[in-house]
């Protein structure tokens, strides 16, 4: 009895009152009332969005200062995030037990949006990195493939429906996803929001590192019949979508991204210049390392001569320029590093996926799709949130 009471007390401490152990990974529908199934939710004591987001700002002169992060005190809209492929679990799909794989991604790609919105990030049984790498010669995932309807989109939909029933209460909501997360949210937006009553509560959707399609020369159609691409920072109910490649290394013929079919084009919206053309985004890069460990272990030389950097993030104003480009069948966001011999900062960025055989150009700069523009994206969401509140009033 003492052992059971101890477990219950631990659950209350870490889960806001509900039992905090993970549910059976084979269930068809988990109960997302369980706080153990969320990485970020306003009532969580162990909230993975509550992390240190301070950044070292490195000016073109080489001067370094620390920018302190401040979360919003009473945000008026919500953000709902689905993370990309990060799980190193051995099977075909991940279980419900999050670890550093998921935690680190929240810090990298989502936590910063806490400056403009309430945050919700469910755990879902995603296709694992092992599953992703298996067709390319990696080890086979352990066990049998799960039957249809177990994990993946089914979990995302369950989490979304729980959020709508218990937390939304008529609030505006921003969808945010990257890679596998974008696949999930593109389906969710198309099936549950686009052209339906819920669309009036859509503040925007940030769908990076995946495929959103539009007819040539148009901003609506294709993936979504009633939800257009964003062309102004205060525009509501719109989508920002892109995939990133170096400007000098455009998508190869075997590219995984940037190309659509059936007469459609891949949508590209540059956060730094929504209406088109070149822009300089506000970036927050990880000081050391890359998303899910796929980018090698050699970080850029952020400043020369090298100096200690005590924050998890670095910010490099004016270092890069981005622009949506159309080349043949491909539409993508081209990233250019503004190398300057007088600038002591790095002249090169990581972000490419590295295999044993070298750089995999088919993925472009997938690992920094979010990093290079997250500051700009956060500011856009802030403006959209104010526009949504003004419209509601």
SULGI-V981854 format. One record per residue. N is the residue number from 1. RES is the residue in one letter. PSI is psi in degrees with one decimal (none if undefined). OMEGA is omega in degrees with one decimal (* if undefined). Layout:
# SULGI-V981854
N,RES,PSI,OMEGA ; N,RES,PSI,OMEGA
This chain:
# SULGI-V981854
1,X,-41.5,178.0 ; 2,X,-38.9,179.5 ; 3,X,-43.3,179.5 ; 4,X,-40.5,178.5 ; 5,X,-36.1,177.4 ; 6,X,-42.3,177.5 ; 7,X,-43.1,-179.8 ; 8,X,-41.7,179.0 ; 9,X,-41.0,178.7 ; 10,X,-39.8,179.3 ; 11,X,-40.4,179.2 ; 12,X,-41.1,-179.6 ; 13,X,-41.0,-171.6 ; 14,X,-8.4,-175.4 ; 15,X,14.2,176.1 ; 16,X,21.8,173.8 ; 17,X,-16.1,179.1 ; 18,X,160.0,179.1 ; 19,X,132.4,-169.4 ; 20,X,19.1,173.6 ; 21,X,155.5,-175.3 ; 22,X,145.4,180.0 ; 23,X,172.6,177.5 ; 24,X,122.2,-176.4 ; 25,X,-7.0,-179.5 ; 26,X,-1.8,-178.8 ; 27,X,149.0,179.5 ; 28,X,-41.1,-176.5 ; 29,X,110.0,176.3 ; 30,X,157.2,-179.1 ; 31,X,106.4,-176.2 ; 32,X,6.1,165.4 ; 33,X,-22.6,-179.1 ; 34,X,118.0,-179.3 ; 35,X,-20.0,178.3 ; 36,X,-13.2,-178.8 ; 37,X,13.8,179.9 ; 38,X,139.7,172.0 ; 39,X,-37.3,177.0 ; 40,X,130.2,174.3 ; 41,X,139.2,-171.0 ; 42,X,-28.7,-176.0 ; 43,X,-1.7,-176.8 ; 44,X,135.8,171.0 ; 45,X,-36.7,176.3 ; 46,X,69.5,-174.1 ; 47,X,116.4,-174.6 ; 48,X,-6.5,173.0 ; 49,X,-10.6,179.7 ; 50,X,79.1,-176.4 ; 51,X,168.4,178.9 ; 52,X,118.0,-179.2 ; 53,X,15.8,176.4 ; 54,X,149.1,-177.1 ; 55,X,144.5,172.3 ; 56,X,117.3,179.0 ; 57,X,123.2,179.2 ; 58,X,108.7,-177.9 ; 59,X,162.8,177.2 ; 60,X,-24.2,177.3 ; 61,X,-13.2,-174.5 ; 62,X,-6.9,178.4 ; 63,X,137.6,-177.3 ; 64,X,129.6,174.9 ; 65,X,163.7,-179.9 ; 66,X,127.2,175.5 ; 67,X,123.1,-179.2 ; 68,X,135.6,179.1 ; 69,X,139.7,178.1 ; 70,X,119.3,177.0 ; 71,X,157.8,176.8 ; 72,X,143.6,-179.3 ; 73,X,-36.4,-177.9 ; 74,X,68.2,-177.1 ; 75,X,145.2,-173.7 ; 76,X,-9.8,177.4 ; 77,X,167.4,-179.4 ; 78,X,153.8,172.1 ; 79,X,132.7,-178.0 ; 80,X,115.3,-169.3 ; 81,X,135.5,171.3 ; 82,X,119.4,-171.6 ; 83,X,161.6,-177.9 ; 84,X,-171.0,179.6 ; 85,X,107.3,-178.7 ; 86,X,-13.3,-171.3 ; 87,X,130.8,173.9 ; 88,X,17.2,175.4 ; 89,X,150.5,-171.5 ; 90,X,-17.3,-174.8 ; 91,X,-170.1,179.0 ; 92,X,-37.0,175.4 ; 93,X,157.0,-179.8 ; 94,X,166.8,173.8 ; 95,X,-167.3,-178.0 ; 96,X,7.0,-178.4 ; 97,X,106.5,178.8 ; 98,X,152.3,174.7 ; 99,X,-157.9,-175.5 ; 100,X,-26.6,178.7 ; 101,X,-50.9,179.8 ; 102,X,-39.8,-177.7 ; 103,X,-45.1,-178.0 ; 104,X,-37.1,-180.0 ; 105,X,-38.9,176.4 ; 106,X,-45.3,-179.7 ; 107,X,-38.1,-175.2 ; 108,X,-42.4,-166.9 ; 109,X,-11.9,-172.2 ; 110,X,-35.2,-171.3 ; 111,X,-35.0,-176.3 ; 112,X,-22.8,178.2 ; 113,X,-7.0,175.1 ; 114,X,-10.6,176.0 ; 115,X,-9.2,-177.2 ; 116,X,-8.2,-176.1 ; 117,X,159.2,166.3 ; 118,X,148.5,-169.2 ; 119,X,135.3,177.1 ; 120,X,123.3,178.9 ; 121,X,100.1,-179.5 ; 122,X,152.9,166.4 ; 123,X,136.2,176.0 ; 124,X,155.7,-177.6 ; 125,X,88.7,-173.6 ; 126,X,161.4,168.3 ; 127,X,130.1,-171.5 ; 128,X,166.7,173.3 ; 129,X,-35.3,178.9 ; 130,X,-41.7,176.9 ; 131,X,-40.3,-179.7 ; 132,X,-38.9,-174.2 ; 133,X,-15.6,-175.8 ; 134,X,-45.8,179.8 ; 135,X,-21.9,179.5 ; 136,X,10.8,177.2 ; 137,X,3.7,177.4 ; 138,X,172.0,-179.6 ; 139,X,148.7,-179.6 ; 140,X,138.2,176.4 ; 141,X,149.4,-177.9 ; 142,X,140.1,174.2 ; 143,X,-170.7,-179.0 ; 144,X,152.8,174.8 ; 145,X,141.3,-179.2 ; 146,X,152.8,177.0 ; 147,X,159.5,177.4 ; 148,X,142.7,178.3 ; 149,X,-1.9,176.8 ; 150,X,116.6,177.3 ; 151,X,-167.0,178.1 ; 152,X,-131.9,-175.8 ; 153,X,-32.8,179.0 ; 154,X,-40.9,177.2 ; 155,X,-44.1,-179.4 ; 156,X,-43.2,179.5 ; 157,X,-39.8,177.4 ; 158,X,-42.9,179.7 ; 159,X,-41.9,179.2 ; 160,X,-45.8,-179.2 ; 161,X,-37.2,176.0 ; 162,X,-44.0,178.4 ; 163,X,-46.4,-179.5 ; 164,X,-40.4,-175.7 ; 165,X,-30.1,-169.2 ; 166,X,-19.1,-173.2 ; 167,X,-28.4,-170.0 ; 168,X,-53.6,175.6 ; 169,X,40.3,176.0 ; 170,X,4.6,-177.9 ; 171,X,154.3,171.8 ; 172,X,151.0,-176.5 ; 173,X,141.2,175.4 ; 174,X,128.4,173.3 ; 175,X,132.8,-179.7 ; 176,X,126.3,178.8 ; 177,X,160.8,175.2 ; 178,X,136.6,174.1 ; 179,X,-118.7,178.0 ; 180,X,-34.4,176.3 ; 181,X,-36.9,176.6 ; 182,X,-38.5,176.0 ; 183,X,-46.3,-178.4 ; 184,X,-44.7,-175.8 ; 185,X,-27.9,174.2 ; 186,X,-42.3,177.3 ; 187,X,-42.7,179.4 ; 188,X,-45.8,-179.6 ; 189,X,-43.1,-178.0 ; 190,X,-38.5,-172.1 ; 191,X,-27.7,-172.0 ; 192,X,-14.7,-172.0 ; 193,X,-48.9,-173.6 ; 194,X,118.2,178.7 ; 195,X,11.3,-178.4 ; 196,X,169.1,-177.0 ; 197,X,-32.9,-178.8 ; 198,X,-18.5,-176.6 ; 199,X,-29.6,-179.2 ; 200,X,-17.6,178.1 ; 201,X,-1.1,178.5 ; 202,X,113.2,175.8 ; 203,X,-50.0,175.0 ; 204,X,171.7,174.4 ; 205,X,124.7,177.2 ; 206,X,105.8,-171.1 ; 207,X,89.3,-173.7 ; 208,X,150.4,171.4 ; 209,X,31.6,178.5 ; 210,X,-148.6,179.9 ; 211,X,113.1,167.2 ; 212,X,131.0,-175.3 ; 213,X,151.6,175.0 ; 214,X,155.7,172.1 ; 215,X,152.4,-179.7 ; 216,X,128.1,176.7 ; 217,X,8.6,-178.3 ; 218,X,161.3,-179.0 ; 219,X,-2.4,179.0 ; 220,X,150.3,-172.1 ; 221,X,175.9,-177.9 ; 222,X,-118.8,-177.3 ; 223,X,-38.0,-176.4 ; 224,X,132.2,-176.2 ; 225,X,-22.2,-174.9 ; 226,X,1.0,-176.4 ; 227,X,111.6,-174.5 ; 228,X,170.9,170.8 ; 229,X,151.9,178.8 ; 230,X,133.0,176.2 ; 231,X,1.7,176.4 ; 232,X,148.5,-172.5 ; 233,X,-22.4,178.9 ; 234,X,10.5,177.4 ; 235,X,138.8,-177.4 ; 236,X,156.0,175.2 ; 237,X,37.4,-174.6 ; 238,X,175.4,-172.3 ; 239,X,134.7,167.2 ; 240,X,121.4,-177.9 ; 241,X,140.8,177.0 ; 242,X,163.2,167.5 ; 243,X,150.1,-169.8 ; 244,X,134.6,172.1 ; 245,X,153.3,172.5 ; 246,X,145.0,-179.7 ; 247,X,-29.8,-179.4 ; 248,X,-3.4,178.3 ; 249,X,75.7,-178.6 ; 250,X,170.1,-178.0 ; 251,X,129.1,174.9 ; 252,X,171.0,-179.0 ; 253,X,-34.0,-178.8 ; 254,X,17.0,-176.8 ; 255,X,143.1,175.5 ; 256,X,-14.4,-169.8 ; 257,X,161.8,169.9 ; 258,X,-0.8,-176.6 ; 259,X,133.4,177.9 ; 260,X,-179.3,-179.4 ; 261,X,178.6,173.1 ; 262,X,37.9,176.8 ; 263,X,3.9,179.0 ; 264,X,167.1,176.7 ; 265,X,153.5,172.7 ; 266,X,128.5,179.5 ; 267,X,140.1,173.3 ; 268,X,119.8,175.7 ; 269,X,119.4,179.0 ; 270,X,118.7,179.7 ; 271,X,-32.8,-176.8 ; 272,X,-10.9,179.0 ; 273,X,78.9,-171.2 ; 274,X,-34.0,-177.7 ; 275,X,-6.8,-179.7 ; 276,X,162.4,-179.0 ; 277,X,-173.8,-176.3 ; 278,X,151.9,175.7 ; 279,X,160.6,178.9 ; 280,X,107.4,-177.4 ; 281,X,159.9,174.2 ; 282,X,112.4,-171.9 ; 283,X,149.2,169.1 ; 284,X,105.8,-179.2 ; 285,X,152.5,174.4 ; 286,X,133.5,-177.8 ; 287,X,-41.5,178.7 ; 288,X,133.3,175.3 ; 289,X,175.5,-177.0 ; 290,X,162.8,179.3 ; 291,X,130.5,177.2 ; 292,X,17.2,174.0 ; 293,X,9.7,-175.1 ; 294,X,-5.5,-174.7 ; 295,X,17.3,-178.1 ; 296,X,-177.1,-175.2 ; 297,X,19.6,178.6 ; 298,X,104.0,-178.5 ; 299,X,160.0,173.9 ; 300,X,154.3,175.2 ; 301,X,88.0,-167.1 ; 302,X,-35.6,179.1 ; 303,X,143.2,-179.9 ; 304,X,133.5,-6.1 ; 305,X,154.5,-175.0 ; 306,X,139.9,175.9 ; 307,X,154.0,179.7 ; 308,X,139.3,175.4 ; 309,X,118.2,-170.6 ; 310,X,2.2,-179.4 ; 311,X,158.5,179.4 ; 312,X,-28.4,-177.0 ; 313,X,152.7,169.0 ; 314,X,149.1,178.8 ; 315,X,130.3,-171.3 ; 316,X,79.6,-174.7 ; 317,X,129.6,175.4 ; 318,X,4.7,-175.5 ; 319,X,-31.6,-176.1 ; 320,X,156.4,173.3 ; 321,X,139.7,177.8 ; 322,X,152.6,179.6 ; 323,X,136.4,174.5 ; 324,X,133.3,-175.0 ; 325,X,143.9,172.2 ; 326,X,121.1,177.8 ; 327,X,108.2,-179.1 ; 328,X,-121.9,-179.2 ; 329,X,-5.1,-169.9 ; 330,X,141.8,170.5 ; 331,X,125.8,-175.0 ; 332,X,165.9,176.4 ; 333,X,113.8,179.8 ; 334,X,127.9,-179.5 ; 335,X,126.3,179.6 ; 336,X,129.5,174.7 ; 337,X,123.5,-177.5 ; 338,X,71.1,-177.5 ; 339,X,135.9,-177.8 ; 340,X,120.7,179.9 ; 341,X,-25.5,-179.8 ; 342,X,-10.6,-179.1 ; 343,X,118.7,-177.2 ; 344,X,-0.8,-179.8 ; 345,X,168.2,-178.1 ; 346,X,147.3,174.4 ; 347,X,7.2,-177.3 ; 348,X,147.2,176.3 ; 349,X,151.1,168.5 ; 350,X,-159.6,177.6 ; 351,X,-10.3,176.7 ; 352,X,152.6,175.8 ; 353,X,132.3,-176.4 ; 354,X,123.4,175.5 ; 355,X,175.4,175.1 ; 356,X,-26.9,-179.3 ; 357,X,-2.1,179.5 ; 358,X,-162.6,-177.6 ; 359,X,133.8,176.4 ; 360,X,98.0,-174.3 ; 361,X,-15.9,-177.8 ; 362,X,-17.4,-179.5 ; 363,X,-8.0,-177.3 ; 364,X,-138.7,178.5 ; 365,X,46.0,-174.8 ; 366,X,-35.0,-173.6 ; 367,X,-18.6,178.9 ; 368,X,22.0,176.5 ; 369,X,-41.6,-176.9 ; 370,X,-43.0,-174.9 ; 371,X,-45.2,-170.2 ; 372,X,-14.6,-177.9 ; 373,X,11.6,-171.9 ; 374,X,-33.1,176.7 ; 375,X,-42.9,177.7 ; 376,X,-43.6,178.8 ; 377,X,-40.7,179.2 ; 378,X,-41.8,178.4 ; 379,X,-39.4,178.0 ; 380,X,-45.9,179.0 ; 381,X,-38.0,176.8 ; 382,X,-43.3,178.6 ; 383,X,-40.4,178.4 ; 384,X,-38.0,179.0 ; 385,X,-41.1,178.1 ; 386,X,-38.2,177.6 ; 387,X,-38.6,178.9 ; 388,X,-43.3,-179.6 ; 389,X,-39.5,179.0 ; 390,X,-39.5,178.7 ; 391,X,-38.0,-179.3 ; 392,X,-28.9,-179.4 ; 393,X,none,*
